[in-house]
Amino acid sequence: MHTVASIIDIHARCHRSFATLLDHCREFEAGEVQRELPGFGYATVHAQLHHALGAERYWVGVLEGRIIIDDDAEAYPTVVDLERLRGDVFAATEAFLAGCDEAGLNAPRPVRTWRGDDLLLAPAPVVLRTQ
């Protein structure tokens, strides 16, 4: 069983590491972050970073009964823009977690995905999976 405090701590630690990664990526020229890499999960470093943040935003939204599926990578064209997105995603997840209690964090709840799939998911493992 997870506690709210433990998930908040893991979330904060992961986002500190993500912020450090973004800070490192700031040293690259724009073309390097946008360069396609064969065999990479998402084709570019930028797309992979955006996907990681978008996945957290999406899944927390699902837990809150909202579907956030904007394919808005072009709205965050630079690493500085991704840092802004990271801050927004962090704040949204932190607010969600602050509103949970241990029972609600660990109890499966009905949710609906963007495909219309109805699932029973406990928030703790969903948030952990995005970290």
C-alpha positions as CSV (number, residue, x, y, z in Angstrom):
1,M,0.0,0.0,0.0
2,H,1.3,3.4,-1.0
3,T,1.0,6.5,1.1
4,V,0.2,9.9,-0.3
5,A,3.5,11.2,1.2
6,S,5.5,8.5,-0.5
7,I,4.0,9.1,-3.9
8,I,4.5,12.8,-3.5
9,D,8.1,12.2,-2.6
10,I,8.7,9.9,-5.6
11,H,7.0,12.4,-7.9
12,A,9.1,15.3,-6.6
13,R,12.3,13.3,-7.0
14,C,11.5,12.2,-10.5
15,H,10.6,15.8,-11.5
16,R,13.9,17.1,-10.0
17,S,15.7,14.6,-12.2
18,F,13.6,15.5,-15.2
19,A,14.4,19.2,-14.6
20,T,18.1,18.3,-14.4
21,L,17.8,16.4,-17.7
22,L,16.1,19.4,-19.4
23,D,18.7,21.7,-18.0
24,H,21.4,19.5,-19.6
25,C,19.4,19.4,-22.9
26,R,19.5,23.2,-22.9
27,E,23.2,22.9,-23.8
28,F,22.3,21.3,-27.1
29,E,21.6,23.3,-30.2
30,A,17.9,23.2,-31.4
31,G,18.8,20.9,-34.3
32,E,20.4,18.3,-32.0
33,V,17.2,18.0,-29.9
34,Q,15.1,17.8,-33.0
35,R,17.4,15.4,-34.9
36,E,15.8,12.0,-35.7
37,L,17.5,9.1,-34.1
38,P,17.0,5.7,-35.8
39,G,15.5,3.1,-33.4
40,F,14.6,5.7,-30.8
41,G,11.2,5.3,-29.0
42,Y,10.0,8.6,-30.3
43,A,12.0,9.9,-33.3
44,T,13.7,12.8,-31.5
45,V,14.9,13.7,-28.0
46,H,12.4,16.6,-28.0
47,A,9.5,14.2,-29.0
48,Q,10.5,11.7,-26.3
49,L,10.7,14.4,-23.6
50,H,7.3,15.8,-24.7
51,H,5.8,12.3,-24.7
52,A,7.0,11.6,-21.1
53,L,5.4,14.9,-19.9
54,G,2.3,14.4,-22.0
55,A,1.8,10.9,-20.7
56,E,1.8,12.1,-17.1
57,R,-0.6,14.9,-18.0
58,Y,-2.9,12.4,-19.8
59,W,-3.0,9.8,-17.1
60,V,-3.6,12.2,-14.2
61,G,-6.4,13.7,-16.3
62,V,-7.9,10.3,-16.8
63,L,-7.8,9.8,-13.0
64,E,-9.6,13.1,-12.6
65,G,-12.2,12.2,-15.3
66,R,-10.7,14.5,-18.0
67,I,-9.3,13.4,-21.3
68,I,-6.3,15.5,-22.3
69,I,-5.0,14.2,-25.6
70,D,-3.8,17.4,-27.3
71,D,-0.9,16.6,-29.6
72,D,0.7,19.9,-28.8
73,A,4.4,19.2,-29.2
74,E,4.7,22.2,-31.6
75,A,3.5,24.4,-28.7
76,Y,6.7,23.5,-26.9
77,P,9.4,23.8,-29.6
78,T,12.3,24.5,-27.3
79,V,13.8,22.9,-24.2
80,V,12.8,26.1,-22.3
81,D,9.3,25.5,-23.4
82,L,9.4,21.9,-22.3
83,E,10.7,23.2,-18.9
84,R,7.5,25.3,-18.7
85,L,5.4,22.3,-19.5
86,R,7.2,20.2,-16.9
87,G,6.4,22.8,-14.3
88,D,2.7,22.8,-15.3
89,V,2.5,19.0,-15.3
90,F,4.3,18.7,-12.0
91,A,1.9,21.2,-10.4
92,A,-1.2,19.4,-11.8
93,T,0.0,16.0,-10.5
94,E,1.0,17.5,-7.1
95,A,-2.4,19.1,-6.7
96,F,-4.1,15.8,-7.6
97,L,-2.0,13.9,-5.1
98,A,-2.6,16.5,-2.4
99,G,-6.3,15.9,-2.8
100,C,-6.0,12.1,-2.2
101,D,-6.1,10.1,0.9
102,E,-4.4,6.7,1.3
103,A,-7.6,4.7,0.7
104,G,-8.5,6.6,-2.4
105,L,-4.9,6.5,-3.7
106,N,-4.8,2.7,-3.5
107,A,-8.4,1.8,-4.4
108,P,-9.3,1.0,-8.0
109,R,-11.7,3.5,-9.4
110,P,-13.6,3.4,-12.7
111,V,-12.0,5.6,-15.4
112,R,-12.5,6.0,-19.1
113,T,-9.6,6.4,-21.6
114,W,-9.6,8.5,-24.8
115,R,-10.6,5.3,-26.7
116,G,-13.7,4.9,-24.6
117,D,-12.3,2.0,-22.7
118,D,-13.7,1.6,-19.2
119,L,-11.1,0.5,-16.7
120,L,-10.6,0.0,-13.0
121,L,-7.4,1.7,-12.0
122,A,-5.9,2.7,-8.6
123,P,-4.2,6.1,-8.8
124,A,-1.0,5.1,-7.0
125,P,0.3,2.7,-9.7
126,V,-1.0,4.9,-12.5
127,V,1.0,7.9,-11.2
128,L,4.1,5.7,-10.5
129,R,4.0,4.3,-14.0
130,T,4.4,7.9,-15.4
131,Q,7.4,8.5,-13.2
